[in-house]
Amino acid sequence: MIRAIWGLAWFKTILGILWLILFIWALVDILGSKKDVATKIIWIVVCLILPVLGVIIYVIFGSGNKDTNTPTPPSAPPTSQ
């Protein structure tokens, strides 16, 4: 019985450490992104209110679109023929 409890404690500790690493990565990624300030604040609030689920949601939906404020290069002017 004690071994099972001890093993469960280690498992929870490892999960907690992994979550903490993922949470810190998400915060660094949010703050270092080129998103506007309002979007950064929303993602930080989501990650703080829903600690595990918020980070998972950010990893799935938020971390992929880093260049939302990057201007697109102008297109070439139309050529007349």
Backbone as XML, in Angstrom:
<?xml version="1.0"?>
<chain id="A" units="angstrom">
  <residue number="1" name="MET">
    <atom name="N" x="0.821" y="-1.194" z="0.000"/>
    <atom name="CA" x="0.000" y="0.000" z="0.000"/>
    <atom name="C" x="0.868" y="1.262" z="0.000"/>
  </residue>
  <residue number="2" name="ILE">
    <atom name="N" x="1.887" y="1.241" z="0.826"/>
    <atom name="CA" x="2.750" y="2.423" z="0.915"/>
    <atom name="C" x="3.512" y="2.622" z="-0.393"/>
  </residue>
  <residue number="3" name="ARG">
    <atom name="N" x="3.930" y="1.520" z="-1.026"/>
    <atom name="CA" x="4.637" y="1.644" z="-2.306"/>
    <atom name="C" x="3.734" y="2.246" z="-3.370"/>
  </residue>
  <residue number="4" name="ALA">
    <atom name="N" x="2.453" y="1.880" z="-3.367"/>
    <atom name="CA" x="1.514" y="2.430" z="-4.347"/>
    <atom name="C" x="1.332" y="3.923" z="-4.131"/>
  </residue>
  <residue number="5" name="ILE">
    <atom name="N" x="1.206" y="4.332" z="-2.887"/>
    <atom name="CA" x="1.053" y="5.763" z="-2.585"/>
    <atom name="C" x="2.325" y="6.511" z="-2.963"/>
  </residue>
  <residue number="6" name="TRP">
    <atom name="N" x="3.491" y="5.932" z="-2.643"/>
    <atom name="CA" x="4.761" y="6.570" z="-2.982"/>
    <atom name="C" x="4.916" y="6.693" z="-4.492"/>
  </residue>
  <residue number="7" name="GLY">
    <atom name="N" x="4.545" y="5.660" z="-5.234"/>
    <atom name="CA" x="4.615" y="5.706" z="-6.688"/>
    <atom name="C" x="3.678" y="6.745" z="-7.266"/>
  </residue>
  <residue number="8" name="LEU">
    <atom name="N" x="2.484" y="6.859" z="-6.680"/>
    <atom name="CA" x="1.527" y="7.865" z="-7.134"/>
    <atom name="C" x="2.043" y="9.271" z="-6.844"/>
  </residue>
  <residue number="9" name="ALA">
    <atom name="N" x="2.713" y="9.442" z="-5.714"/>
    <atom name="CA" x="3.278" y="10.751" z="-5.376"/>
    <atom name="C" x="4.339" y="11.148" z="-6.395"/>
  </residue>
  <residue number="10" name="TRP">
    <atom name="N" x="5.200" y="10.214" z="-6.780"/>
    <atom name="CA" x="6.218" y="10.510" z="-7.782"/>
    <atom name="C" x="5.585" y="10.838" z="-9.125"/>
  </residue>
  <residue number="11" name="PHE">
    <atom name="N" x="4.544" y="10.089" z="-9.485"/>
    <atom name="CA" x="3.853" y="10.328" z="-10.744"/>
    <atom name="C" x="3.248" y="11.729" z="-10.768"/>
  </residue>
  <residue number="12" name="LYS">
    <atom name="N" x="2.598" y="12.126" z="-9.675"/>
    <atom name="CA" x="2.008" y="13.469" z="-9.597"/>
    <atom name="C" x="3.094" y="14.539" z="-9.627"/>
  </residue>
  <residue number="13" name="THR">
    <atom name="N" x="4.207" y="14.275" z="-8.983"/>
    <atom name="CA" x="5.308" y="15.241" z="-8.986"/>
    <atom name="C" x="5.859" y="15.430" z="-10.394"/>
  </residue>
  <residue number="14" name="ILE">
    <atom name="N" x="6.059" y="14.344" z="-11.106"/>
    <atom name="CA" x="6.576" y="14.433" z="-12.477"/>
    <atom name="C" x="5.581" y="15.153" z="-13.377"/>
  </residue>
  <residue number="15" name="LEU">
    <atom name="N" x="4.284" y="14.830" z="-13.241"/>
    <atom name="CA" x="3.267" y="15.538" z="-14.029"/>
    <atom name="C" x="3.250" y="17.026" z="-13.693"/>
  </residue>
  <residue number="16" name="GLY">
    <atom name="N" x="3.392" y="17.359" z="-12.425"/>
    <atom name="CA" x="3.418" y="18.762" z="-12.015"/>
    <atom name="C" x="4.605" y="19.510" z="-12.590"/>
  </residue>
  <residue number="17" name="ILE">
    <atom name="N" x="5.753" y="18.876" z="-12.583"/>
    <atom name="CA" x="6.950" y="19.507" z="-13.144"/>
    <atom name="C" x="6.806" y="19.685" z="-14.650"/>
  </residue>
  <residue number="18" name="LEU">
    <atom name="N" x="6.288" y="18.666" z="-15.330"/>
    <atom name="CA" x="6.069" y="18.790" z="-16.779"/>
    <atom name="C" x="5.078" y="19.901" z="-17.096"/>
  </residue>
  <residue number="19" name="TRP">
    <atom name="N" x="4.004" y="19.987" z="-16.301"/>
    <atom name="CA" x="3.029" y="21.052" z="-16.520"/>
    <atom name="C" x="3.671" y="22.414" z="-16.281"/>
  </residue>
  <residue number="20" name="LEU">
    <atom name="N" x="4.470" y="22.547" z="-15.221"/>
    <atom name="CA" x="5.121" y="23.822" z="-14.923"/>
    <atom name="C" x="6.045" y="24.242" z="-16.062"/>
  </residue>
  <residue number="21" name="ILE">
    <atom name="N" x="6.791" y="23.300" z="-16.612"/>
    <atom name="CA" x="7.670" y="23.605" z="-17.748"/>
    <atom name="C" x="6.844" y="24.065" z="-18.945"/>
  </residue>
  <residue number="22" name="LEU">
    <atom name="N" x="5.754" y="23.357" z="-19.233"/>
    <atom name="CA" x="4.891" y="23.729" z="-20.357"/>
    <atom name="C" x="4.242" y="25.091" z="-20.120"/>
  </residue>
  <residue number="23" name="PHE">
    <atom name="N" x="3.837" y="25.369" z="-18.877"/>
    <atom name="CA" x="3.221" y="26.651" z="-18.534"/>
    <atom name="C" x="4.213" y="27.799" z="-18.717"/>
  </residue>
  <residue number="24" name="ILE">
    <atom name="N" x="5.429" y="27.619" z="-18.236"/>
    <atom name="CA" x="6.453" y="28.665" z="-18.390"/>
    <atom name="C" x="6.777" y="28.865" z="-19.865"/>
  </residue>
  <residue number="25" name="TRP">
    <atom name="N" x="6.882" y="27.763" z="-20.631"/>
    <atom name="CA" x="7.126" y="27.889" z="-22.074"/>
    <atom name="C" x="6.006" y="28.684" z="-22.742"/>
  </residue>
  <residue number="26" name="ALA">
    <atom name="N" x="4.749" y="28.386" z="-22.370"/>
    <atom name="CA" x="3.617" y="29.090" z="-22.973"/>
    <atom name="C" x="3.679" y="30.581" z="-22.644"/>
  </residue>
  <residue number="27" name="LEU">
    <atom name="N" x="3.980" y="30.933" z="-21.395"/>
    <atom name="CA" x="4.071" y="32.351" z="-21.029"/>
    <atom name="C" x="5.199" y="33.050" z="-21.781"/>
  </residue>
  <residue number="28" name="VAL">
    <atom name="N" x="6.344" y="32.414" z="-21.885"/>
    <atom name="CA" x="7.461" y="33.011" z="-22.627"/>
    <atom name="C" x="7.091" y="33.163" z="-24.097"/>
  </residue>
  <residue number="29" name="ASP">
    <atom name="N" x="6.426" y="32.155" z="-24.657"/>
    <atom name="CA" x="6.016" y="32.206" z="-26.059"/>
    <atom name="C" x="4.974" y="33.300" z="-26.284"/>
  </residue>
  <residue number="30" name="ILE">
    <atom name="N" x="4.039" y="33.436" z="-25.352"/>
    <atom name="CA" x="3.012" y="34.480" z="-25.470"/>
    <atom name="C" x="3.660" y="35.855" z="-25.408"/>
  </residue>
  <residue number="31" name="LEU">
    <atom name="N" x="4.504" y="36.073" z="-24.410"/>
    <atom name="CA" x="5.105" y="37.395" z="-24.236"/>
    <atom name="C" x="6.097" y="37.729" z="-25.344"/>
  </residue>
  <residue number="32" name="GLY">
    <atom name="N" x="6.734" y="36.737" z="-25.942"/>
    <atom name="CA" x="7.706" y="36.979" z="-27.001"/>
    <atom name="C" x="7.109" y="37.008" z="-28.394"/>
  </residue>
  <residue number="33" name="SER">
    <atom name="N" x="5.815" y="36.764" z="-28.495"/>
    <atom name="CA" x="5.195" y="36.725" z="-29.819"/>
    <atom name="C" x="4.963" y="38.136" z="-30.348"/>
  </residue>
  <residue number="34" name="LYS">
    <atom name="N" x="4.645" y="38.214" z="-31.626"/>
    <atom name="CA" x="4.400" y="39.505" z="-32.266"/>
    <atom name="C" x="2.920" y="39.860" z="-32.267"/>
  </residue>
  <residue number="35" name="LYS">
    <atom name="N" x="2.156" y="39.212" z="-31.410"/>
    <atom name="CA" x="0.722" y="39.493" z="-31.325"/>
    <atom name="C" x="0.507" y="40.834" z="-30.637"/>
  </residue>
  <residue number="36" name="ASP">
    <atom name="N" x="-0.685" y="41.393" z="-30.824"/>
    <atom name="CA" x="-0.969" y="42.659" z="-30.153"/>
    <atom name="C" x="-1.154" y="42.405" z="-28.658"/>
  </residue>
  <residue number="37" name="VAL">
    <atom name="N" x="-1.091" y="43.476" z="-27.877"/>
    <atom name="CA" x="-1.106" y="43.374" z="-26.423"/>
    <atom name="C" x="-2.402" y="42.751" z="-25.915"/>
  </residue>
  <residue number="38" name="ALA">
    <atom name="N" x="-3.529" y="43.105" z="-26.506"/>
    <atom name="CA" x="-4.813" y="42.555" z="-26.057"/>
    <atom name="C" x="-4.848" y="41.038" z="-26.219"/>
  </residue>
  <residue number="39" name="THR">
    <atom name="N" x="-4.341" y="40.537" z="-27.315"/>
    <atom name="CA" x="-4.310" y="39.090" z="-27.540"/>
    <atom name="C" x="-3.394" y="38.409" z="-26.533"/>
  </residue>
  <residue number="40" name="LYS">
    <atom name="N" x="-2.246" y="39.022" z="-26.246"/>
    <atom name="CA" x="-1.339" y="38.460" z="-25.248"/>
    <atom name="C" x="-2.014" y="38.386" z="-23.882"/>
  </residue>
  <residue number="41" name="ILE">
    <atom name="N" x="-2.710" y="39.463" z="-23.499"/>
    <atom name="CA" x="-3.383" y="39.490" z="-22.196"/>
    <atom name="C" x="-4.463" y="38.419" z="-22.127"/>
  </residue>
  <residue number="42" name="ILE">
    <atom name="N" x="-5.225" y="38.268" z="-23.198"/>
    <atom name="CA" x="-6.279" y="37.247" z="-23.219"/>
    <atom name="C" x="-5.674" y="35.859" z="-23.045"/>
  </residue>
  <residue number="43" name="TRP">
    <atom name="N" x="-4.593" y="35.554" z="-23.760"/>
    <atom name="CA" x="-3.985" y="34.228" z="-23.638"/>
    <atom name="C" x="-3.420" y="34.000" z="-22.241"/>
  </residue>
  <residue number="44" name="ILE">
    <atom name="N" x="-2.818" y="35.020" z="-21.651"/>
    <atom name="CA" x="-2.283" y="34.872" z="-20.293"/>
    <atom name="C" x="-3.412" y="34.626" z="-19.301"/>
  </residue>
  <residue number="45" name="VAL">
    <atom name="N" x="-4.518" y="35.361" z="-19.437"/>
    <atom name="CA" x="-5.667" y="35.159" z="-18.545"/>
    <atom name="C" x="-6.235" y="33.755" z="-18.714"/>
  </residue>
  <residue number="46" name="VAL">
    <atom name="N" x="-6.351" y="33.293" z="-19.957"/>
    <atom name="CA" x="-6.862" y="31.932" z="-20.202"/>
    <atom name="C" x="-5.942" y="30.906" z="-19.542"/>
  </residue>
  <residue number="47" name="CYS">
    <atom name="N" x="-4.634" y="31.085" z="-19.667"/>
    <atom name="CA" x="-3.695" y="30.132" z="-19.072"/>
    <atom name="C" x="-3.712" y="30.184" z="-17.545"/>
  </residue>
  <residue number="48" name="LEU">
    <atom name="N" x="-4.026" y="31.333" z="-16.974"/>
    <atom name="CA" x="-4.079" y="31.438" z="-15.517"/>
    <atom name="C" x="-5.400" y="30.936" z="-14.945"/>
  </residue>
  <residue number="49" name="ILE">
    <atom name="N" x="-6.511" y="31.202" z="-15.636"/>
    <atom name="CA" x="-7.822" y="30.776" z="-15.135"/>
    <atom name="C" x="-8.018" y="29.271" z="-15.325"/>
  </residue>
  <residue number="50" name="LEU">
    <atom name="N" x="-7.593" y="28.759" z="-16.455"/>
    <atom name="CA" x="-7.704" y="27.321" z="-16.751"/>
    <atom name="C" x="-6.289" y="26.758" z="-16.853"/>
  </residue>
  <residue number="51" name="PRO">
    <atom name="N" x="-5.621" y="26.518" z="-15.738"/>
    <atom name="CA" x="-4.190" y="26.214" z="-15.780"/>
    <atom name="C" x="-3.794" y="25.097" z="-16.743"/>
  </residue>
  <residue number="52" name="VAL">
    <atom name="N" x="-4.347" y="23.935" z="-16.616"/>
    <atom name="CA" x="-3.932" y="22.834" z="-17.486"/>
    <atom name="C" x="-4.586" y="22.966" z="-18.852"/>
  </residue>
  <residue number="53" name="LEU">
    <atom name="N" x="-5.888" y="23.154" z="-18.870"/>
    <atom name="CA" x="-6.623" y="23.241" z="-20.126"/>
    <atom name="C" x="-6.224" y="24.484" z="-20.930"/>
  </residue>
  <residue number="54" name="GLY">
    <atom name="N" x="-5.977" y="25.605" z="-20.256"/>
    <atom name="CA" x="-5.590" y="26.830" z="-20.948"/>
    <atom name="C" x="-4.276" y="26.696" z="-21.691"/>
  </residue>
  <residue number="55" name="VAL">
    <atom name="N" x="-3.311" y="26.041" z="-21.064"/>
    <atom name="CA" x="-2.015" y="25.837" z="-21.717"/>
    <atom name="C" x="-2.172" y="24.897" z="-22.907"/>
  </residue>
  <residue number="56" name="ILE">
    <atom name="N" x="-2.978" y="23.849" z="-22.738"/>
    <atom name="CA" x="-3.206" y="22.918" z="-23.851"/>
    <atom name="C" x="-3.899" y="23.634" z="-25.005"/>
  </residue>
  <residue number="57" name="ILE">
    <atom name="N" x="-4.897" y="24.461" z="-24.696"/>
    <atom name="CA" x="-5.598" y="25.226" z="-25.737"/>
    <atom name="C" x="-4.625" y="26.167" z="-26.439"/>
  </residue>
  <residue number="58" name="TYR">
    <atom name="N" x="-3.733" y="26.820" z="-25.684"/>
    <atom name="CA" x="-2.766" y="27.722" z="-26.306"/>
    <atom name="C" x="-1.820" y="26.960" z="-27.229"/>
  </residue>
  <residue number="59" name="VAL">
    <atom name="N" x="-1.342" y="25.809" z="-26.780"/>
    <atom name="CA" x="-0.420" y="25.027" z="-27.610"/>
    <atom name="C" x="-1.095" y="24.621" z="-28.915"/>
  </residue>
  <residue number="60" name="ILE">
    <atom name="N" x="-2.386" y="24.253" z="-28.842"/>
    <atom name="CA" x="-3.095" y="23.796" z="-30.037"/>
    <atom name="C" x="-3.466" y="24.960" z="-30.950"/>
  </residue>
  <residue number="61" name="PHE">
    <atom name="N" x="-4.035" y="26.029" z="-30.387"/>
    <atom name="CA" x="-4.605" y="27.095" z="-31.216"/>
    <atom name="C" x="-3.769" y="28.370" z="-31.284"/>
  </residue>
  <residue number="62" name="GLY">
    <atom name="N" x="-3.038" y="28.709" z="-30.244"/>
    <atom name="CA" x="-2.414" y="30.023" z="-30.188"/>
    <atom name="C" x="-0.976" y="30.108" z="-30.611"/>
  </residue>
  <residue number="63" name="SER">
    <atom name="N" x="-0.218" y="29.048" z="-30.449"/>
    <atom name="CA" x="1.218" y="29.171" z="-30.686"/>
    <atom name="C" x="1.599" y="29.114" z="-32.158"/>
  </residue>
  <residue number="64" name="GLY">
    <atom name="N" x="0.723" y="28.657" z="-33.026"/>
    <atom name="CA" x="1.064" y="28.502" z="-34.437"/>
    <atom name="C" x="1.048" y="29.783" z="-35.231"/>
  </residue>
  <residue number="65" name="ASN">
    <atom name="N" x="0.228" y="30.745" z="-34.864"/>
    <atom name="CA" x="0.093" y="31.970" z="-35.656"/>
    <atom name="C" x="0.853" y="33.109" z="-34.992"/>
  </residue>
  <residue number="66" name="LYS">
    <atom name="N" x="2.169" y="33.075" z="-35.114"/>
    <atom name="CA" x="3.016" y="34.061" z="-34.454"/>
    <atom name="C" x="3.077" y="35.395" z="-35.186"/>
  </residue>
  <residue number="67" name="ASP">
    <atom name="N" x="2.926" y="35.406" z="-36.476"/>
    <atom name="CA" x="3.147" y="36.620" z="-37.254"/>
    <atom name="C" x="1.837" y="37.279" z="-37.666"/>
  </residue>
  <residue number="68" name="THR">
    <atom name="N" x="0.937" y="37.508" z="-36.710"/>
    <atom name="CA" x="-0.348" y="38.096" z="-37.076"/>
    <atom name="C" x="-0.227" y="39.578" z="-37.401"/>
  </residue>
  <residue number="69" name="ASN">
    <atom name="N" x="0.761" y="40.259" z="-36.831"/>
    <atom name="CA" x="0.905" y="41.691" z="-37.077"/>
    <atom name="C" x="1.993" y="42.001" z="-38.104"/>
  </residue>
  <residue number="70" name="THR">
    <atom name="N" x="2.569" y="41.008" z="-38.705"/>
    <atom name="CA" x="3.613" y="41.233" z="-39.693"/>
    <atom name="C" x="2.979" y="41.726" z="-40.984"/>
  </residue>
  <residue number="71" name="PRO">
    <atom name="N" x="3.394" y="42.900" z="-41.444"/>
    <atom name="CA" x="2.794" y="43.402" z="-42.682"/>
    <atom name="C" x="3.180" y="42.531" z="-43.870"/>
  </residue>
  <residue number="72" name="THR">
    <atom name="N" x="2.259" y="42.394" z="-44.775"/>
    <atom name="CA" x="2.539" y="41.615" z="-45.979"/>
    <atom name="C" x="3.251" y="42.512" z="-46.982"/>
  </residue>
  <residue number="73" name="PRO">
    <atom name="N" x="4.163" y="41.960" z="-47.748"/>
    <atom name="CA" x="4.856" y="42.789" z="-48.730"/>
    <atom name="C" x="3.876" y="43.234" z="-49.808"/>
  </residue>
  <residue number="74" name="PRO">
    <atom name="N" x="4.098" y="44.427" z="-50.330"/>
    <atom name="CA" x="3.184" y="44.907" z="-51.370"/>
    <atom name="C" x="3.288" y="44.041" z="-52.618"/>
  </residue>
  <residue number="75" name="SER">
    <atom name="N" x="2.164" y="43.885" z="-53.261"/>
    <atom name="CA" x="2.181" y="43.083" z="-54.486"/>
    <atom name="C" x="2.734" y="43.926" z="-55.631"/>
  </residue>
  <residue number="76" name="ALA">
    <atom name="N" x="3.203" y="43.247" z="-56.629"/>
    <atom name="CA" x="3.769" y="43.941" z="-57.786"/>
    <atom name="C" x="2.654" y="44.680" z="-58.521"/>
  </residue>
  <residue number="77" name="PRO">
    <atom name="N" x="2.963" y="45.869" z="-59.029"/>
    <atom name="CA" x="1.932" y="46.603" z="-59.768"/>
    <atom name="C" x="1.551" y="45.846" z="-61.037"/>
  </residue>
  <residue number="78" name="PRO">
    <atom name="N" x="0.327" y="45.972" z="-61.444"/>
    <atom name="CA" x="-0.081" y="45.265" z="-62.661"/>
    <atom name="C" x="0.679" y="45.801" z="-63.873"/>
  </residue>
  <residue number="79" name="THR">
    <atom name="N" x="1.051" y="44.920" z="-64.724"/>
    <atom name="CA" x="1.762" y="45.324" z="-65.940"/>
    <atom name="C" x="0.765" y="45.452" z="-67.080"/>
  </residue>
  <residue number="80" name="SER">
    <atom name="N" x="0.933" y="46.504" z="-67.843"/>
    <atom name="CA" x="0.026" y="46.691" z="-68.990"/>
    <atom name="C" x="0.692" y="46.121" z="-70.233"/>
  </residue>
  <residue number="81" name="GLN">
    <atom name="N" x="-0.059" y="45.365" z="-70.978"/>
    <atom name="CA" x="0.493" y="44.773" z="-72.197"/>
    <atom name="C" x="-0.375" y="45.111" z="-73.362"/>
  </residue>
</chain>
